[in-house]
Amino acid sequence: MMTASAASRNLRHGVLVPSLAAAMAFAVLVSLGLWQLDRKAWKEGLIATLEQRLSAAPVALPPTGEWPRLTAAQDEFLRVALTAEFLNDREALVYTGGSTLREATGGPGYWVFTPARVAIGALVMVNRGFVPDDKKDPAVRPDGLVAGPINMESGSPHKCL
């Protein structure tokens, strides 16, 4: 026969492990909730920065000597204006399966990146946009092979089609 104190001890031991597990699970869930709130604040800040910088008028591309001093906090998503000449023979293609969010990129194709020599002598990469799979070869999109210096603004289309 078990005494009352032994029964009480067994009951406490039987409740202790599940209680500790529940407390640990609660702590994990609270920390995940706080992390989500921090993440939400970060995303809202990022969206505000994007909206502000992408709606601003473009500024002149800084001289190359200033490029090492550019920072993400001050210069990321900054719109710039520049004069450049595409190096069409050096374009790079990045394959994508397409996107269901945009009709223009709905099927398989390529993002076309073309280096451009800016008036100050440096090279910059320009995302020329999406081309469908059947327009991978530059020969089938001659209108996109722009020759000579052109004025560009970041955020404006420089299509390959």
Order of alpha helices (4+ residues) and beta strands (2+ residues): alpha-beta-alpha-beta-beta-beta-beta-beta
